[in-house]
């Protein structure tokens, strides 16, 4: 799934659809940032922040995704 594929869900009146969109948007962003960190020595640009900043961001993104997964189970939302 790509970010643009979450737009319809994000615009839904149903909170469960918006929740699913939020989850997938975060997963997509997390995976892209993880990919960047994994290829740190071969990037085609010069990152502004040090690697430690991106690693901290990944840690908190991972925790947020885990919380969303716990909520999904509790609220009977299929991700």
C-alpha positions as a Markdown table, in Angstrom:
| # | Residue | x | y | z |
|---|---|---|---|---|
| 1 | Unk | 0.0 | 0.0 | 0.0 |
| 2 | Unk | 1.1 | 3.5 | -0.7 |
| 3 | Unk | 0.2 | 6.8 | 1.0 |
| 4 | Unk | -2.1 | 7.9 | -1.8 |
| 5 | Unk | -4.1 | 4.7 | -1.4 |
| 6 | Unk | -5.1 | 5.8 | 2.1 |
| 7 | Unk | -6.8 | 9.1 | 1.1 |
| 8 | Unk | -10.3 | 7.6 | 0.7 |
| 9 | Unk | -10.1 | 5.9 | 4.1 |
| 10 | Unk | -8.8 | 9.1 | 5.7 |
| 11 | Unk | -11.7 | 11.1 | 4.3 |
| 12 | Unk | -14.3 | 8.6 | 5.5 |
| 13 | Unk | -17.0 | 9.5 | 8.0 |
| 14 | Unk | -16.4 | 6.1 | 9.7 |
| 15 | Unk | -13.7 | 6.4 | 12.5 |
| 16 | Unk | -12.7 | 2.8 | 11.8 |
| 17 | Unk | -11.7 | 3.7 | 8.3 |
| 18 | Unk | -9.8 | 6.7 | 9.4 |
| 19 | Unk | -8.1 | 4.6 | 12.1 |
| 20 | Unk | -7.0 | 2.1 | 9.4 |
| 21 | Unk | -5.7 | 4.9 | 7.2 |
| 22 | Unk | -3.7 | 6.3 | 10.2 |
| 23 | Unk | -2.2 | 2.9 | 10.9 |
| 24 | Unk | -1.2 | 2.3 | 7.3 |
| 25 | Unk | 0.2 | 5.9 | 6.9 |
| 26 | Unk | 2.4 | 5.3 | 9.9 |
| 27 | Unk | 3.5 | 1.9 | 8.7 |
| 28 | Unk | 4.4 | 3.2 | 5.3 |
| 29 | Unk | 6.3 | 6.2 | 6.7 |
| 30 | Unk | 8.1 | 3.8 | 9.3 |
| 31 | Unk | 9.1 | 1.4 | 6.5 |
| 32 | Unk | 10.5 | 4.2 | 4.3 |
| 33 | Unk | 12.4 | 5.7 | 7.2 |
| 34 | Unk | 13.7 | 2.3 | 8.2 |
| 35 | Unk | 14.9 | 1.7 | 4.6 |
| 36 | Unk | 16.7 | 5.1 | 4.7 |
| 37 | Unk | 18.5 | 4.2 | 7.9 |
| 38 | Unk | 19.4 | 0.7 | 6.6 |
| 39 | Unk | 21.0 | 2.4 | 3.5 |
| 40 | Unk | 22.6 | 5.2 | 5.5 |
| 41 | Unk | 26.1 | 4.8 | 4.0 |
| 42 | Unk | 24.7 | 4.8 | 0.4 |
| 43 | Unk | 22.2 | 7.7 | 0.5 |
| 44 | Unk | 22.1 | 10.0 | -2.5 |
| 45 | Unk | 21.7 | 13.0 | -0.3 |
| 46 | Unk | 23.2 | 14.4 | 2.9 |
| 47 | Unk | 20.9 | 14.0 | 5.9 |
| 48 | Unk | 20.6 | 17.1 | 8.0 |
| 49 | Unk | 20.0 | 15.2 | 11.3 |
| 50 | Unk | 22.4 | 12.7 | 12.8 |
| 51 | Unk | 21.6 | 9.0 | 12.5 |
| 52 | Unk | 20.7 | 8.9 | 16.2 |
| 53 | Unk | 17.8 | 11.3 | 15.6 |
| 54 | Unk | 16.3 | 9.0 | 12.9 |
| 55 | Unk | 16.8 | 6.0 | 15.1 |
| 56 | Unk | 15.0 | 7.7 | 18.0 |
| 57 | Unk | 12.2 | 8.6 | 15.6 |
| 58 | Unk | 11.9 | 5.0 | 14.5 |
| 59 | Unk | 11.7 | 3.8 | 18.1 |
| 60 | Unk | 8.8 | 6.0 | 18.8 |
| 61 | Unk | 7.1 | 5.3 | 15.5 |
| 62 | Unk | 7.4 | 1.6 | 16.3 |
| 63 | Unk | 5.8 | 2.1 | 19.7 |
| 64 | Unk | 3.0 | 4.2 | 18.2 |
| 65 | Unk | 2.3 | 1.5 | 15.6 |
| 66 | Unk | 2.2 | -1.1 | 18.4 |
| 67 | Unk | -0.3 | 0.9 | 20.3 |
| 68 | Unk | -2.5 | 1.2 | 17.2 |
| 69 | Unk | -2.3 | -2.5 | 16.8 |
| 70 | Unk | -3.4 | -3.1 | 20.4 |
| 71 | Unk | -6.3 | -0.6 | 19.9 |
| 72 | Unk | -7.3 | -2.4 | 16.7 |
| 73 | Unk | -7.7 | -5.7 | 18.5 |
| 74 | Unk | -9.6 | -4.0 | 21.4 |
| 75 | Unk | -11.9 | -2.2 | 19.0 |
| 76 | Unk | -12.3 | -5.1 | 16.6 |
| 77 | Unk | -10.8 | -3.2 | 13.7 |
| 78 | Unk | -9.2 | -5.4 | 11.0 |
| 79 | Unk | -5.9 | -3.8 | 9.8 |
